[in-house]
Amino acid sequence: QVRLVESGGGLVQAGGSLRLSCAASGSIFSINTMGWYRQAPGKQRELVAVITTGGSTNYADSVKGRFTISRDNAKNTVYLHMNSLKPEDTAVYYCNSEHGNIRVVYWGQGTQVTVSS
């Protein structure tokens, strides 16, 4: 079992910045990707950004140029640097990891990000 623990959420004014962290622990095996998703009230969970072990990244169009995902493989930790935050970025942000050839997926408990206008 893999446990993902997020931190770094909070309340910030529009235009501000936050950094989210997610540390994986437990029976970690063969991490393929780690990423961030978000879910706003009344909306479906959506991909924000994902990064492979090799460092390849993919971003939602809505956050390109503002958010940066990075990863410390030695610490099994993934970060999401969020700049120029907008009220529409308000959501619960979830960390995600995918493992092995059978692509087992784990989720964190989520961290709230609120951007005030």
C-alpha positions in Angstrom: 0.0 0.0 0.0 1.2 3.5 -0.9 0.3 6.5 1.1 0.3 10.0 -0.4 0.3 13.0 1.9 -0.3 16.5 0.4 0.6 19.8 2.0 0.8 23.5 1.1 -2.7 24.4 0.3 -4.4 27.5 1.7 -6.0 30.9 1.0 -4.3 33.3 -1.4 -5.2 36.4 -3.3 -5.5 36.4 -7.0 -2.1 36.9 -8.6 -0.4 35.1 -5.7 1.6 31.9 -5.5 1.5 28.6 -3.6 3.5 25.5 -3.6 1.9 22.1 -3.0 3.9 19.1 -1.9 3.1 15.4 -2.0 5.2 12.8 -0.4 4.7 9.1 -1.1 5.5 6.5 1.6 4.8 2.8 2.3 5.3 -0.1 0.0 6.5 2.1 -2.9 7.3 0.2 -6.1 8.1 1.3 -9.6 6.5 4.7 -9.8 5.7 5.5 -13.4 4.1 9.0 -12.9 3.1 11.4 -10.2 0.7 14.1 -10.7 -1.9 16.6 -9.5 -5.6 16.7 -10.2 -8.2 19.1 -8.9 -11.9 19.2 -8.3 -14.0 22.3 -7.9 -17.4 22.3 -6.3 -20.0 20.8 -8.7 -17.3 19.8 -11.3 -15.5 16.7 -12.2 -12.0 16.0 -11.1 -9.5 17.1 -13.8 -5.9 16.7 -14.6 -3.7 19.7 -13.7 -0.2 18.3 -14.3 1.7 15.0 -14.4 5.4 14.1 -14.5 7.1 10.9 -15.3 10.2 9.4 -13.6 12.2 10.7 -16.5 11.0 14.2 -16.1 8.5 14.5 -18.9 5.6 16.7 -18.1 2.1 17.3 -19.3 -0.2 20.2 -18.2 -3.8 21.2 -18.6 -4.2 24.1 -21.0 -5.7 26.2 -18.3 -2.5 26.2 -16.2 0.2 26.2 -18.8 2.7 29.0 -18.2 1.5 29.5 -14.6 2.0 26.1 -12.9 5.2 24.0 -12.8 5.3 20.4 -11.7 8.6 19.0 -10.4 9.7 15.8 -8.7 12.4 14.6 -6.3 12.7 10.9 -7.2 15.0 10.2 -4.2 12.4 11.5 -1.8 9.4 10.2 -3.7 8.0 13.6 -3.6 6.2 15.7 -6.2 5.7 19.5 -6.1 3.3 21.9 -7.8 4.4 25.5 -8.0 1.4 27.7 -8.7 1.9 31.3 -9.9 -0.5 34.0 -11.1 -3.3 32.2 -9.3 -6.8 33.0 -10.4 -10.2 32.5 -8.6 -11.0 29.7 -11.0 -8.1 27.8 -9.7 -10.0 27.3 -6.4 -10.5 23.6 -5.8 -9.4 20.6 -3.8 -6.1 19.5 -5.2 -5.3 15.8 -5.2 -2.0 14.0 -5.6 -1.9 10.9 -7.7 0.7 8.2 -8.4 0.8 5.4 -10.9 2.9 2.3 -10.3 4.2 -0.7 -12.3 3.2 -2.5 -15.4 -0.3 -3.0 -14.1 -0.6 0.7 -13.5 -1.9 0.7 -9.9 -3.1 4.2 -9.0 -3.1 5.8 -5.5 -4.6 9.1 -4.4 -3.9 11.5 -1.6 -6.6 12.9 0.7 -6.6 16.3 -1.0 -5.6 19.8 0.0 -7.8 22.9 -0.4 -6.6 25.8 -2.5 -8.8 28.9 -2.4 -8.0 32.0 -4.5 -9.8 35.2 -3.6 -10.6 37.9 -6.1 
